[in-house]
């Protein structure tokens, strides 16, 4: 199975700590967080399917 690591997943507005608390913690929301989290990549379809069951 090929995986696309270049696909950008927009997590803003989803409650993701990495993006949604920049304004309250640092006073700005235009900062670029430079750490990588597992949620920065899309999960495989079987994991998404099982999560809804």
C-alpha positions as CSV (number, residue, x, y, z in Angstrom):
1,X,0.0,0.0,0.0
2,X,1.4,3.4,-1.0
3,X,1.3,6.2,1.5
4,X,1.3,9.9,0.7
5,X,3.5,11.7,3.2
6,X,3.2,14.9,1.2
7,X,-0.5,15.3,1.7
8,X,-1.2,18.2,4.1
9,X,-3.8,17.5,6.8
10,X,-5.3,20.7,8.2
11,X,-5.9,20.2,11.9
12,X,-6.7,23.8,12.8
13,X,-10.1,24.1,14.6
14,X,-10.1,20.4,15.6
15,X,-8.9,20.9,19.2
16,X,-5.4,19.9,18.3
17,X,-3.1,21.4,21.0
18,X,-0.4,22.0,18.4
19,X,-2.5,24.5,16.5
20,X,-5.4,25.6,18.6
21,X,-3.7,27.1,21.6
22,X,-1.0,29.1,19.9
23,X,-2.9,32.4,20.5
24,X,-3.5,31.8,24.2
25,X,-0.1,30.5,25.0
26,X,2.1,32.7,22.9
27,X,-0.1,35.7,22.0
28,X,0.0,35.0,18.3
29,X,-1.7,32.5,16.1
30,X,0.5,32.9,13.0
31,X,3.3,30.8,14.5
32,X,4.5,27.6,12.8
33,X,4.8,24.7,15.3
34,X,7.9,22.7,14.3
35,X,7.2,19.4,16.0
36,X,5.7,16.4,14.4
37,X,2.8,14.5,15.9
38,X,1.2,11.3,14.8
39,X,-1.9,13.1,13.9
40,X,-0.1,15.2,11.3
41,X,-0.5,12.2,9.0
42,X,-3.7,10.6,7.9
43,X,-4.5,7.3,9.4
44,X,-5.1,4.3,7.1
45,X,-8.7,3.7,6.0
46,X,-9.1,0.5,8.2
47,X,-8.3,2.4,11.3
48,X,-10.8,5.2,10.5
49,X,-13.4,2.5,9.7
50,X,-12.9,0.6,12.9
51,X,-13.1,3.9,14.9
52,X,-16.7,4.4,13.9
53,X,-17.8,0.9,14.8
